[in-house]
């Protein structure tokens, strides 16, 4: 099953693959409803024959060859600490994902459908599940669906971090990259990602203003305009934004910025874990000067410097 993304730029919507993880507890079976952004999904396949890897975490089921690409497979139930009923194995599927330029497969018990959801209806996750079924730190957002059910958006990127596949090196700043000044606005709903970007742009010489989503980013721009007026472009040199954020995503945020005469000359760089070409095209259509995939430090420094210098000419 191949998955296509059909969203328009600036719609403030996302498409999710709705999948289920079953949990067995005291003889009862419970269904957990989860989602992942379609932009991160390559395809969904039946469980392949896997080669086990000794010495890896228990939740790594093994590896397999998909069209000459070796892909590790993570058992999501095990990663979340869930005891799954044995009967689910026959119907299990593997969602092949790509983000941060890494291909990885996730075992789920059932792939249901694709849902279109407005980011305004997604709330940030700031809880730990009372049932003990999943740690809140593994959730990036929650949204209500039909039947008063709740769909949880999993932070699958943290798997990459746990496996040591995502360790950005921001300490080595290339020459002539530390002589910038002024402000940089950094948007990301992940405090960890925001910290990485903040430290990187501070090493370049910028002072950083932070926002956790697109709506907060617009509010921060309004505040800056009250301070600097029409000189805001001389003070705020660049906006660096994530794409996936609750309330208002990066594409919708950028469209708002570029339609506002007060801010439309301020350059925007997207910095996202979504590494498909469609999202890169959407980013440019939204008005961004560059689209980067988290987080290759040398490319980040080069592109941010290029964009800022072009804006200063």
Phi, psi and omega in degrees: 000117176267146185244129180248148176252127186241019184283151175264152179296139175082005182282345185057032177240159173228156172250131183245142165276115178276119177228164186237144172237125181265143181233134176254126182213121180054041177081354179257149179248127180243146182253123174263137183252123186226168180211156173220142181303130179304327182298342180260000185256124176277308182193168178236127186231164172290160181300118180277173173282124187254150171257121182289148178245113179293147175081008178260163178303155184301329184283353174275110183286332181149197179231160173210164182260118177245102180051051175073014174244125180277124186238127173284150182237125181255131174275109186296323180299315179294320180298325181271359180075029182259136174271111184266147176294143182297333185293347186281343188302323184295329183258004184296150177234161176242122176270115179273119184244160172222116172208155189053030181060029178237132174267131180208144180254145180234125178281124175235162184273336176197135173257116190272298190193176172255131180246140172257122186228140177279135180301333179295338180267002179258124180262144175299148179270116178226050184211167167243129185306128181294335181282349181078008185283332180205135178293132181300336180291346178267005183245134177258340180191162179224148176210148179276143176234189185300155179071022181059022176278159180243130176258131181255130177266116186280145176271076184290343177296333180293338174297315179300320179294318180296329180275357179076020181268356184224085181229081184296137178255099183260357187287329182273099179268122179303159179299149179065022179250359186247022184245022179272166178211173180097196186253150170230131176262122184244122180246127174192134179282345178270119179298325180294312180295321180297321179296319180297312181293318180302312181295323180295313183285333174294324177295336177278349177112357182278152165266140191249134169249133186250149173216147184265352177196176184295322179295317177295326177297317177295322178297319179294324177296319177299318179298318180294324179293325177296329180280317190249346181060221183289354176272008184303325180293338177280339182261313181269107188272335184197150172243127178243118189232139167289168176261307184278107178214140178294164180071303177211123183280173184295323180296314180294321176301311182298319179299320178295318181297313185288343177269354182260117183300339179287332191237354193292350177266356179279123184290146179239133173240125174276140178228097192228155174280347180284120189244024177270156184292330180299317181292325176298319178294320178296322179298316179291324178295329179285350176109005181285148179278342180201155177229117182245148175261131180299140340220098175263106192303312184297318178294321179301308180300315183297314184289318178299316179297317180299314183295316181295316181295322178295323180290330184280344182290000000 
